[in-house]
Amino acid sequence: MVWWLSVLAVAAVVAVVVWLVALARSDGDLLLMFKAKYGKQPDSLAGKVVWITGASGGIGEYIAYCLAEAGARLVLSARRTEELEKVKQKCLERGKDKITESDILVLPLDVVAFDTHKAAVQKVLDTFNKIDILINNAGRSQRSPWMEVELDVDRELFELNVLGPVSLTQQVLPHMIDRKQGQIVVISSLVGKIGSPYVRSYTGSKHAVHGYFESLRTEMGEKNIDVTIVCPGPVVSNISNAAVAGTKEGRLEHGATSHKHMATQRCAYLTCVTIANKLYETWMSEHPMLAAAYISQYCPDLLR
């Protein structure tokens, strides 16, 4: 008995060491890293109709480029039509010989204009006859001390980051259910898993995203609809530039961070790998944020 316990103890130590080494060399959770190397690549999404909100900049823009290179047919949505047109042209350049102008629809959309969502869905269906994947990416951040945030800011970010994706998803789902196939993707954040200081409204909204879309997943399994939650850490993006101050004075103090930022292109690629492999939830970040996510998941008191 003692001999077997010693073997098990050694095996456990070796497993932990291997896991830590693998984690140290990763910029995503271990299953995502495995799929990035051995699983389906973004080019497996060729021909799919993919609708991306928040496609005029940041992560959404680079997801569009990655999917264009893969040969996917795209619906690009955001409020800024001029910026969307620029993204469309770059998509055509990157997807040369795989997609044509008719494979990209520029569809201006305000995700908090809830009463326009049904017509927008119909516009996509009129153009492509189907929606294979909806990527809810549009969102906004916020920075200021917890006690200085006004409730109007909480309401604004909740509508944009949570109710916008919920509303659009609710309009897309009947089509997917009728087809008995489809994938709903929501771009959350690691702050949807870990409470973060000075971003109360943003953190709260991303936690809410997990609640809404985890609930959706439990209902959609029997209908063959996949639900995917993507959790990036700090990424080189314009989301900080568009952050809400959250205070009467409009200050954005405490915006500096020591976290290493992942390249936007890398984040977009890993997101497309996540989608291609229909993973339930993925984390992607440089360390130490990625390590903090693991500690929070398995040893929450230790992190805090």
Secondary structure as UniProt FT lines:
FT   HELIX           2..24
FT   HELIX           30..38
FT   HELIX           42..45
FT   TURN            46..47
FT   STRAND          49..53
FT   TURN            55..56
FT   HELIX           58..70
FT   STRAND          73..77
FT   HELIX           81..94
FT   TURN            95..98
FT   HELIX           101..103
FT   STRAND          104..106
FT   TURN            111..112
FT   HELIX           114..116
FT   HELIX           117..128
FT   STRAND          133..136
FT   HELIX           146..148
FT   HELIX           151..158
FT   HELIX           159..163
FT   HELIX           164..179
FT   STRAND          182..187
FT   HELIX           190..192
FT   TURN            197..198
FT   HELIX           200..220
FT   HELIX           221..223
FT   STRAND          225..232
FT   TURN            239..242
FT   TURN            248..249
FT   TURN            253..254
FT   HELIX           264..276
FT   TURN            277..278
FT   STRAND          281..284
FT   TURN            287..288
FT   HELIX           289..298
FT   HELIX           300..303
//
